[in-house]
Amino acid sequence: MDELDEDRLHALIPRMRQFARALTRDGTAADDLVQAALERALRAWSSRSKRDALQSWLFSILYRQFIDEQRRAKRWRRVLDVVGVADEPHAPSAERVNEGRDALAAFAQLPDEQRAILLLVGVEGFSYREVADTLEIPIGTVMSRLSRARDRLRRLSEGRASTPALRILK
């Protein structure tokens, strides 16, 4: 890794941690996620195309790492349910209690896909094209998910979140 890229990599770590923190909703898990993503990035550094934007490439790796960990955790929960091992409840930390503000609570209710897009566009300042490339989805999907995320966040903040209406089919 040349020195310029190393400097750019170090400069992106706080932004990666902020994104990971919003995805995981936990500081320790966010640090672990960023570390795992950086390890994966450094292992794949030699295969990285020089034309790839470093920021998009790293955020893409981080998001894929998050999705992989979510899937892995879901599989383990199913295994634990089958063998009858229940999770022990954990007492909330002071940090968790402080994070209970209304805006963050509403934000936390958004689906992972909507939160990720809202963070990348609203907080990280990614363009729609960069988000589409990072998450490997069409740009139209980025725009529709962003619109739905903003609308749902607005409704949640106003206290009138509605669950999708279900129809009974006969």
C-alpha positions, 0 to 999 in steps of 0.5 A: 500500500503506498503512503498516499492510500494509507493516509486516505485509508486512515482518514476514512476510518472514523467515517467507517466507524460512524456508519458501522455504529449506525448499522449495528447500534452498538459501539463495540460491535461497530469497532469489531465490524470496522476491524473485520472490514479493514482486515478483509480490505487489506487482504484484498488490497492487491486485487483492488482495481486502481480505478475503484474509489477507495471510499466506495470500495471500503464502505462496500466491504463494510456493508457486505461484512455487516450483512454477512454477520447478520446472516451468521447471527440469524443462523446461530439464533436458529441453532440455539432455538433448536437446542433450547438455549436462550439468550440471557438478558443484558442490562442496558449500558448508560450509553444505550440509555442516552441513545434512547432519544426520539429521533434515534429511536425512530431511525432505529426502526427503519429496515437495515437497507433504508438505514444504510442508504439514509446514512450514506446519502445524508451523513456520508454525502455519497452520491446516488451513483456511489451508493448504488455502486457501494451496495451493488444495487440499481440507482433506481432502488437507491432512490426509491429506498431513500424516499421510503426511508425519509417518509417512514422516518418522518412518520415515526418522528411525528408519532404516527408510524403505520404498519403496512396494511394487509388484505385478506384474500379469499 
